[in-house]
Amino acid sequence: MTRNKKIFTLLLAGIMVFLVAISAGCGQKQSGSSSGALNYPTKPVNMIIAFTAGGSSDVQARRRRDLHSLDYWNQLAGPEHLPGAAEFF
């Protein structure tokens, strides 16, 4: 029984090391990007907020837009309020 436990522990440790090694490069920018990826997106980005304007979800969405949209899309995302749209997501 202890032999099976050792094998299981080694297998689990190997899987964990593999997952850490794979996920280490996921957040890094790639240096050899194609020119099409540099121009993406070509249309304005809309951020759908599934609640009415002025609530806490609106405030949080606008903060997230200000923090992330210039980093990822090189443009500000326009908020689009669709009350009741949470059912569709």
MMTF fields as JSON, N, C-alpha, C and O atoms, coordinates in Angstrom:
{
  "mmtfVersion": "1.0.0",
  "mmtfProducer": "UNKNOWN",
  "numBonds": 355,
  "numAtoms": 356,
  "numGroups": 89,
  "numChains": 1,
  "numModels": 1,
  "chainsPerModel": [1],
  "groupsPerChain": [89],
  "chainIdList": ["A"],
  "bondAtomList": [4, 2, 8, 6, 12, 10, 16, 14, 20, 18, 24, 22, 28, 26, 32, 30, 36, 34, 40, 38, 44, 42, 48, 46, 52, 50, 56, 54, 60, 58, 64, 62, 68, 66, 72, 70, 76, 74, 80, 78, 84, 82, 88, 86, 92, 90, 96, 94, 100, 98, 104, 102, 108, 106, 112, 110, 116, 114, 120, 118, 124, 122, 128, 126, 132, 130, 136, 134, 140, 138, 144, 142, 148, 146, 152, 150, 156, 154, 160, 158, 164, 162, 168, 166, 172, 170, 176, 174, 180, 178, 184, 182, 188, 186, 192, 190, 196, 194, 200, 198, 204, 202, 208, 206, 212, 210, 216, 214, 220, 218, 224, 222, 228, 226, 232, 230, 236, 234, 240, 238, 244, 242, 248, 246, 252, 250, 256, 254, 260, 258, 264, 262, 268, 266, 272, 270, 276, 274, 280, 278, 284, 282, 288, 286, 292, 290, 296, 294, 300, 298, 304, 302, 308, 306, 312, 310, 316, 314, 320, 318, 324, 322, 328, 326, 332, 330, 336, 334, 340, 338, 344, 342, 348, 346, 352, 350],
  "bondOrderList": [1, 1, 1, 1, 1, 1, 1, 1, 1, 1, 1, 1, 1, 1, 1, 1, 1, 1, 1, 1, 1, 1, 1, 1, 1, 1, 1, 1, 1, 1, 1, 1, 1, 1, 1, 1, 1, 1, 1, 1, 1, 1, 1, 1, 1, 1, 1, 1, 1, 1, 1, 1, 1, 1, 1, 1, 1, 1, 1, 1, 1, 1, 1, 1, 1, 1, 1, 1, 1, 1, 1, 1, 1, 1, 1, 1, 1, 1, 1, 1, 1, 1, 1, 1, 1, 1, 1, 1],
  "groupList": [{"groupName": "MET", "atomNameList": ["N", "CA", "C", "O"], "elementList": ["N", "C", "C", "O"], "formalChargeList": [0, 0, 0, 0], "bondAtomList": [1, 0, 2, 1, 3, 2], "bondOrderList": [1, 1, 2], "singleLetterCode": "M", "chemCompType": "L-PEPTIDE LINKING"}, {"groupName": "THR", "atomNameList": ["N", "CA", "C", "O"], "elementList": ["N", "C", "C", "O"], "formalChargeList": [0, 0, 0, 0], "bondAtomList": [1, 0, 2, 1, 3, 2], "bondOrderList": [1, 1, 2], "singleLetterCode": "T", "chemCompType": "L-PEPTIDE LINKING"}, {"groupName": "ARG", "atomNameList": ["N", "CA", "C", "O"], "elementList": ["N", "C", "C", "O"], "formalChargeList": [0, 0, 0, 0], "bondAtomList": [1, 0, 2, 1, 3, 2], "bondOrderList": [1, 1, 2], "singleLetterCode": "R", "chemCompType": "L-PEPTIDE LINKING"}, {"groupName": "ASN", "atomNameList": ["N", "CA", "C", "O"], "elementList": ["N", "C", "C", "O"], "formalChargeList": [0, 0, 0, 0], "bondAtomList": [1, 0, 2, 1, 3, 2], "bondOrderList": [1, 1, 2], "singleLetterCode": "N", "chemCompType": "L-PEPTIDE LINKING"}, {"groupName": "LYS", "atomNameList": ["N", "CA", "C", "O"], "elementList": ["N", "C", "C", "O"], "formalChargeList": [0, 0, 0, 0], "bondAtomList": [1, 0, 2, 1, 3, 2], "bondOrderList": [1, 1, 2], "singleLetterCode": "K", "chemCompType": "L-PEPTIDE LINKING"}, {"groupName": "ILE", "atomNameList": ["N", "CA", "C", "O"], "elementList": ["N", "C", "C", "O"], "formalChargeList": [0, 0, 0, 0], "bondAtomList": [1, 0, 2, 1, 3, 2], "bondOrderList": [1, 1, 2], "singleLetterCode": "I", "chemCompType": "L-PEPTIDE LINKING"}, {"groupName": "PHE", "atomNameList": ["N", "CA", "C", "O"], "elementList": ["N", "C", "C", "O"], "formalChargeList": [0, 0, 0, 0], "bondAtomList": [1, 0, 2, 1, 3, 2], "bondOrderList": [1, 1, 2], "singleLetterCode": "F", "chemCompType": "L-PEPTIDE LINKING"}, {"groupName": "LEU", "atomNameList": ["N", "CA", "C", "O"], "elementList": ["N", "C", "C", "O"], "formalChargeList": [0, 0, 0, 0], "bondAtomList": [1, 0, 2, 1, 3, 2], "bondOrderList": [1, 1, 2], "singleLetterCode": "L", "chemCompType": "L-PEPTIDE LINKING"}, {"groupName": "ALA", "atomNameList": ["N", "CA", "C", "O"], "elementList": ["N", "C", "C", "O"], "formalChargeList": [0, 0, 0, 0], "bondAtomList": [1, 0, 2, 1, 3, 2], "bondOrderList": [1, 1, 2], "singleLetterCode": "A", "chemCompType": "L-PEPTIDE LINKING"}, {"groupName": "GLY", "atomNameList": ["N", "CA", "C", "O"], "elementList": ["N", "C", "C", "O"], "formalChargeList": [0, 0, 0, 0], "bondAtomList": [1, 0, 2, 1, 3, 2], "bondOrderList": [1, 1, 2], "singleLetterCode": "G", "chemCompType": "PEPTIDE LINKING"}, {"groupName": "VAL", "atomNameList": ["N", "CA", "C", "O"], "elementList": ["N", "C", "C", "O"], "formalChargeList": [0, 0, 0, 0], "bondAtomList": [1, 0, 2, 1, 3, 2], "bondOrderList": [1, 1, 2], "singleLetterCode": "V", "chemCompType": "L-PEPTIDE LINKING"}, {"groupName": "SER", "atomNameList": ["N", "CA", "C", "O"], "elementList": ["N", "C", "C", "O"], "formalChargeList": [0, 0, 0, 0], "bondAtomList": [1, 0, 2, 1, 3, 2], "bondOrderList": [1, 1, 2], "singleLetterCode": "S", "chemCompType": "L-PEPTIDE LINKING"}, {"groupName": "CYS", "atomNameList": ["N", "CA", "C", "O"], "elementList": ["N", "C", "C", "O"], "formalChargeList": [0, 0, 0, 0], "bondAtomList": [1, 0, 2, 1, 3, 2], "bondOrderList": [1, 1, 2], "singleLetterCode": "C", "chemCompType": "L-PEPTIDE LINKING"}, {"groupName": "GLN", "atomNameList": ["N", "CA", "C", "O"], "elementList": ["N", "C", "C", "O"], "formalChargeList": [0, 0, 0, 0], "bondAtomList": [1, 0, 2, 1, 3, 2], "bondOrderList": [1, 1, 2], "singleLetterCode": "Q", "chemCompType": "L-PEPTIDE LINKING"}, {"groupName": "TYR", "atomNameList": ["N", "CA", "C", "O"], "elementList": ["N", "C", "C", "O"], "formalChargeList": [0, 0, 0, 0], "bondAtomList": [1, 0, 2, 1, 3, 2], "bondOrderList": [1, 1, 2], "singleLetterCode": "Y", "chemCompType": "L-PEPTIDE LINKING"}, {"groupName": "PRO", "atomNameList": ["N", "CA", "C", "O"], "elementList": ["N", "C", "C", "O"], "formalChargeList": [0, 0, 0, 0], "bondAtomList": [1, 0, 2, 1, 3, 2], "bondOrderList": [1, 1, 2], "singleLetterCode": "P", "chemCompType": "L-PEPTIDE LINKING"}, {"groupName": "ASP", "atomNameList": ["N", "CA", "C", "O"], "elementList": ["N", "C", "C", "O"], "formalChargeList": [0, 0, 0, 0], "bondAtomList": [1, 0, 2, 1, 3, 2], "bondOrderList": [1, 1, 2], "singleLetterCode": "D", "chemCompType": "L-PEPTIDE LINKING"}, {"groupName": "HIS", "atomNameList": ["N", "CA", "C", "O"], "elementList": ["N", "C", "C", "O"], "formalChargeList": [0, 0, 0, 0], "bondAtomList": [1, 0, 2, 1, 3, 2], "bondOrderList": [1, 1, 2], "singleLetterCode": "H", "chemCompType": "L-PEPTIDE LINKING"}, {"groupName": "TRP", "atomNameList": ["N", "CA", "C", "O"], "elementList": ["N", "C", "C", "O"], "formalChargeList": [0, 0, 0, 0], "bondAtomList": [1, 0, 2, 1, 3, 2], "bondOrderList": [1, 1, 2], "singleLetterCode": "W", "chemCompType": "L-PEPTIDE LINKING"}, {"groupName": "GLU", "atomNameList": ["N", "CA", "C", "O"], "elementList": ["N", "C", "C", "O"], "formalChargeList": [0, 0, 0, 0], "bondAtomList": [1, 0, 2, 1, 3, 2], "bondOrderList": [1, 1, 2], "singleLetterCode": "E", "chemCompType": "L-PEPTIDE LINKING"}],
  "groupTypeList": [0, 1, 2, 3, 4, 4, 5, 6, 1, 7, 7, 7, 8, 9, 5, 0, 10, 6, 7, 10, 8, 5, 11, 8, 9, 12, 9, 13, 4, 13, 11, 9, 11, 11, 11, 9, 8, 7, 3, 14, 15, 1, 4, 15, 10, 3, 0, 5, 5, 8, 6, 1, 8, 9, 9, 11, 11, 16, 10, 13, 8, 2, 2, 2, 2, 16, 7, 17, 11, 7, 16, 14, 18, 3, 13, 7, 8, 9, 15, 19, 17, 7, 15, 9, 8, 8, 19, 6, 6],
  "groupIdList": [1, 2, 3, 4, 5, 6, 7, 8, 9, 10, 11, 12, 13, 14, 15, 16, 17, 18, 19, 20, 21, 22, 23, 24, 25, 26, 27, 28, 29, 30, 31, 32, 33, 34, 35, 36, 37, 38, 39, 40, 41, 42, 43, 44, 45, 46, 47, 48, 49, 50, 51, 52, 53, 54, 55, 56, 57, 58, 59, 60, 61, 62, 63, 64, 65, 66, 67, 68, 69, 70, 71, 72, 73, 74, 75, 76, 77, 78, 79, 80, 81, 82, 83, 84, 85, 86, 87, 88, 89],
  "secStructList": [7, 2, 2, 2, 2, 2, 2, 2, 2, 2, 2, 2, 2, 2, 2, 2, 2, 2, 2, 2, 2, 2, 2, 6, 6, 6, 6, 1, 7, 7, 1, 1, 7, 7, 2, 2, 2, 2, 6, 7, 7, 7, 1, 7, 7, 3, 3, 3, 3, 1, 1, 7, 6, 6, 1, 2, 2, 2, 2, 2, 2, 2, 2, 2, 2, 2, 2, 2, 2, 2, 2, 2, 6, 1, 1, 7, 7, 3, 3, 3, 3, 7, 6, 6, 4, 4, 4, 4, 7],
  "xCoordList": [0.808, 0.0, 0.857, 0.466, 1.996, 2.855, 3.504, 3.792, 3.735, 4.323, 3.349, 3.759, 2.085, 1.076, 0.966, 0.761, 1.103, 1.03, 2.216, 2.052, 3.403, 4.579, 4.432, 4.764, 3.929, 3.741, 2.73, 2.938, 1.637, 0.625, 1.191, 0.907, 1.98, 2.572, 3.527, 3.508, 4.355, 5.273, 4.532, 4.911, 3.484, 2.69, 2.013, 2.003, 1.456, 0.81, 1.818, 1.513, 3.001, 4.038, 4.483, 4.714, 4.601, 4.979, 3.944, 4.286, 2.677, 1.612, 1.63, 1.446, 1.849, 1.887, 3.049, 2.884, 4.216, 5.376, 5.094, 5.441, 4.468, 4.13, 3.173, 3.365, 2.142, 1.172, 1.794, 1.464, 2.681, 3.355, 4.25, 4.305, 4.95, 5.835, 5.043, 5.48, 3.886, 3.059, 2.45, 2.43, 1.956, 1.276, 2.237, 1.796, 3.509, 4.471, 4.562, 4.798, 4.382, 4.491, 3.186, 3.18, 2.078, 0.776, 0.554, -0.125, 1.089, 0.827, 1.843, 1.741, 2.818, 3.864, 3.469, 2.792, 3.899, 3.646, 4.616, 5.771, 4.137, 4.99, 5.692, 5.09, 6.959, 7.739, 7.535, 7.661, 7.232, 7.112, 5.683, 5.289, 4.882, 3.475, 3.342, 4.171, 2.28, 2.02, 1.427, 0.942, 1.466, 0.984, -0.525, -1.029, -1.262, -2.703, -3.07, -4.067, -2.289, -2.575, -2.296, -2.907, -1.4, -1.088, -2.205, -2.362, -2.972, -4.039, -5.391, -6.393, -5.451, -6.712, -7.079, -6.16, -8.26, -9.466, -9.585, -9.088, -10.237, -10.396, -11.677, -11.801, -12.643, -13.905, -13.927, -13.154, -14.777, -14.889, -15.333, -16.122, -14.832, -15.153, -16.278, -16.207, -17.318, -18.422, -18.402, -18.267, -18.536, -18.6, -20.061, -20.665, -20.636, -22.033, -22.145, -21.523, -22.947, -23.212, -24.669, -25.563, -24.91, -26.239, -27.129, -28.132, -26.798, -27.603, -27.764, -27.103, -28.636, -28.889, -27.689, -26.834, -27.65, -26.55, -26.645, -27.738, -25.486, -25.422, -25.297, -25.071, -25.435, -25.317, -23.878, -22.961, -23.692, -22.333, -21.697, -20.484, -22.49, -21.925, -21.448, -20.459, -22.139, -21.727, -20.402, -19.513, -20.273, -19.039, -17.865, -16.789, -18.069, -17.001, -16.628, -15.449, -17.612, -17.322, -16.528, -15.611, -16.868, -16.123, -14.698, -13.775, -14.513, -13.15, -12.327, -11.166, -12.927, -12.216, -11.906, -10.839, -12.836, -12.594, -11.411, -10.542, -11.365, -10.266, -8.929, -7.899, -8.937, -7.68, -7.155, -5.945, -8.055, -7.603, -7.745, -7.011, -8.654, -8.926, -7.758, -7.519, -7.041, -5.896, -4.751, -3.981, -4.622, -3.561, -3.824, -2.899, -5.074, -5.385, -5.864, -5.533, -6.642, -7.259, -6.763, -7.137, -5.948, -5.45, -6.574, -6.398, -7.714, -8.835, -9.752, -9.721, -10.564, -11.507, -12.723, -13.213, -13.208, -14.416, -15.623, -15.656, -16.596, -17.802, -18.78, -19.064, -19.305, -20.265, -21.614, -22.087, -22.216, -23.529, -24.409, -24.211, -25.366, -26.216, -27.398, -28.191, -27.507, -28.629, -29.247, -28.926, -30.129, -30.738, -31.484, -32.238, -31.269, -31.895, -31.106, -31.538, -29.973, -29.173, -28.412, -27.796, -28.432, -27.71, -28.27, -27.567, -29.513, -30.119, -29.461, -29.459, -28.906, -28.351, -26.894, -26.371, -26.228, -24.804, -24.586, -23.442],
  "yCoordList": [-1.194, 0.0, 1.266, 2.261, 1.259, 2.436, 2.672, 3.814, 1.61, 1.765, 2.511, 3.39, 2.169, 2.867, 4.333, 5.21, 4.587, 5.958, 6.779, 7.95, 6.182, 6.873, 7.177, 8.27, 6.196, 6.394, 7.5, 8.358, 7.483, 8.515, 9.895, 10.868, 9.981, 11.254, 11.774, 12.963, 10.907, 11.312, 11.737, 12.706, 11.009, 11.354, 12.71, 13.539, 12.918, 14.192, 15.345, 16.419, 15.136, 16.169, 16.467, 17.624, 15.442, 15.637, 16.433, 17.296, 16.143, 16.886, 18.344, 19.238, 18.589, 19.962, 20.739, 21.901, 20.124, 20.78, 21.084, 22.155, 20.144, 20.345, 21.515, 22.348, 21.591, 22.669, 24.032, 25.026, 24.081, 25.343, 25.767, 26.949, 24.816, 25.138, 25.634, 26.552, 25.036, 25.454, 26.832, 27.677, 27.058, 28.313, 29.484, 30.633, 29.231, 30.312, 31.223, 32.422, 30.686, 31.486, 32.018, 32.694, 31.741, 32.145, 33.642, 34.163, 34.356, 35.774, 36.656, 37.88, 36.07, 36.867, 37.251, 36.494, 38.427, 38.871, 38.17, 37.926, 37.852, 37.2, 38.263, 39.268, 38.032, 39.043, 39.003, 40.043, 37.878, 37.768, 37.817, 36.97, 38.768, 38.853, 39.271, 40.007, 38.784, 39.19, 40.594, 41.08, 41.23, 42.61, 42.692, 43.728, 41.622, 41.621, 41.672, 42.293, 41.035, 41.032, 42.395, 42.741, 43.165, 44.477, 45.478, 46.434, 45.276, 46.201, 45.782, 46.44, 44.722, 44.234, 45.007, 45.292, 45.365, 45.271, 46.453, 47.544, 46.228, 47.281, 48.07, 49.179, 47.524, 48.202, 48.649, 48.134, 49.578, 49.995, 48.841, 47.993, 48.816, 47.761, 48.252, 49.357, 47.437, 47.762, 46.815, 45.602, 47.377, 46.572, 46.495, 47.518, 45.294, 45.115, 45.009, 44.149, 45.896, 45.892, 45.491, 46.169, 44.395, 43.793, 44.415, 43.812, 45.584, 46.259, 47.722, 48.196, 48.435, 49.835, 50.717, 50.341, 51.875, 52.81, 53.405, 53.632, 53.656, 54.308, 53.376, 53.835, 52.091, 51.139, 50.745, 51.243, 49.843, 49.416, 48.628, 48.707, 47.874, 47.137, 48.095, 47.82, 49.21, 50.211, 50.84, 51.02, 51.172, 51.776, 50.809, 51.208, 49.542, 48.551, 48.315, 48.17, 48.274, 48.069, 49.234, 49.029, 50.447, 51.609, 51.647, 52.052, 51.227, 51.161, 50.123, 50.363, 48.976, 47.911, 48.366, 48.062, 49.091, 49.61, 50.553, 50.454, 51.471, 52.433, 51.762, 52.21, 50.696, 50.021, 49.146, 49.075, 48.478, 47.439, 47.758, 47.194, 48.636, 48.765, 49.369, 48.962, 50.301, 50.869, 49.874, 49.912, 48.978, 47.98, 46.901, 46.464, 46.471, 45.341, 45.742, 45.079, 46.825, 47.164, 48.47, 48.802, 49.221, 50.53, 51.518, 52.44, 51.331, 52.25, 52.033, 50.973, 53.03, 52.879, 52.099, 52.31, 51.206, 50.45, 51.282, 51.854, 51.349, 52.105, 51.26, 50.127, 51.787, 51.003, 50.935, 51.927, 49.77, 49.577, 48.912, 47.742, 49.641, 49.146, 48.391, 48.946, 47.122, 46.293, 45.647, 44.498, 46.344, 45.762, 44.48, 44.442, 43.447, 42.167, 41.265, 40.146, 41.712, 40.895, 39.797, 38.959, 39.772, 38.737, 37.352, 36.355, 37.279, 35.991, 35.35, 34.125, 36.153, 35.641, 35.231, 34.593, 35.574, 35.269, 34.028, 33.62],
  "zCoordList": [0.0, 0.0, 0.0, -0.612, 0.659, 0.693, -0.667, -1.026, -1.42, -2.751, -3.667, -4.426, -3.596, -4.399, -3.986, -4.825, -2.699, -2.207, -2.707, -3.047, -2.757, -3.266, -4.755, -5.214, -5.5, -6.941, -7.188, -8.045, -6.44, -6.58, -6.244, -6.942, -5.19, -4.788, -5.853, -6.172, -6.404, -7.459, -8.724, -9.381, -9.052, -10.223, -10.042, -10.951, -8.866, -8.58, -8.599, -9.118, -8.045, -8.058, -9.492, -9.842, -10.306, -11.707, -12.472, -13.28, -12.218, -12.882, -12.451, -13.276, -11.17, -10.669, -11.272, -11.642, -11.376, -11.984, -13.454, -13.952, -14.137, -15.543, -15.71, -16.596, -14.87, -14.967, -14.658, -15.305, -13.684, -13.363, -14.523, -14.862, -15.131, -16.248, -17.453, -18.147, -17.704, -18.83, -18.577, -19.472, -17.367, -17.092, -16.896, -16.878, -16.753, -16.552, -17.769, -17.62, -18.954, -20.166, -20.696, -21.724, -20.036, -20.568, -20.539, -21.424, -19.574, -19.465, -20.153, -20.079, -20.818, -21.444, -22.867, -23.563, -23.284, -24.647, -25.588, -25.239, -26.771, -27.754, -28.59, -28.97, -28.868, -29.571, -31.079, -31.726, -31.657, -33.104, -33.578, -34.379, -33.123, -33.491, -34.951, -35.486, -35.573, -36.951, -36.97, -35.948, -38.104, -38.204, -38.016, -37.584, -38.332, -38.132, -36.67, -36.3, -35.841, -34.408, -33.785, -32.774, -34.36, -33.82, -34.078, -33.319, -35.12, -35.477, -34.919, -35.199, -34.15, -33.606, -32.364, -31.596, -32.084, -32.899, -33.856, -33.577, -34.967, -35.954, -35.746, -36.266, -34.991, -34.708, -33.252, -32.445, -32.903, -31.502, -30.607, -31.023, -29.395, -28.439, -27.541, -27.002, -27.378, -26.487, -25.298, -25.457, -24.118, -22.903, -22.48, -22.153, -22.482, -22.123, -20.614, -19.99, -20.033, -18.598, -18.436, -18.942, -17.735, -17.682, -16.616, -16.235, -16.132, -15.113, -15.504, -16.428, -14.807, -15.132, -14.781, -13.98, -15.39, -15.158, -13.758, -13.239, -13.157, -11.863, -10.686, -9.566, -10.894, -9.8, -9.556, -10.208, -8.607, -8.273, -9.415, -9.612, -10.169, -11.305, -12.389, -13.069, -12.555, -13.531, -13.127, -13.959, -11.851, -11.353, -11.515, -11.958, -11.159, -11.291, -12.751, -13.072, -13.631, -15.055, -15.625, -16.421, -15.228, -15.73, -15.186, -15.893, -13.935, -13.385, -14.129, -14.464, -14.386, -15.11, -16.534, -17.068, -17.144, -18.49, -18.496, -19.362, -17.535, -17.478, -17.217, -17.721, -16.437, -16.106, -17.234, -17.451, -17.957, -18.879, -20.356, -21.167, -20.736, -22.16, -22.938, -24.075, -22.38, -23.108, -23.198, -24.158, -22.213, -22.251, -23.296, -23.982, -23.424, -24.292, -25.676, -26.659, -25.772, -27.049, -27.635, -28.76, -26.935, -27.378, -27.675, -28.472, -27.045, -27.148, -25.951, -25.325, -25.634, -24.535, -25.002, -26.112, -24.165, -24.472, -24.075, -22.986, -24.939, -24.647, -23.851, -24.237, -22.741, -21.961, -22.671, -23.225, -22.647, -23.243, -22.191, -21.865, -21.665, -20.585, -21.17, -21.93, -20.809, -21.241, -20.019, -19.717, -19.296, -18.107, -18.469, -19.442, -17.688, -17.937, -18.859, -19.136, -19.339, -20.252, -19.536, -20.195, -18.214, -17.463, -17.751, -17.586, -18.175, -18.494, -19.711, -19.833, -20.608, -21.855, -21.743, -22.657, -20.665, -20.541, -19.753, -19.549]
}
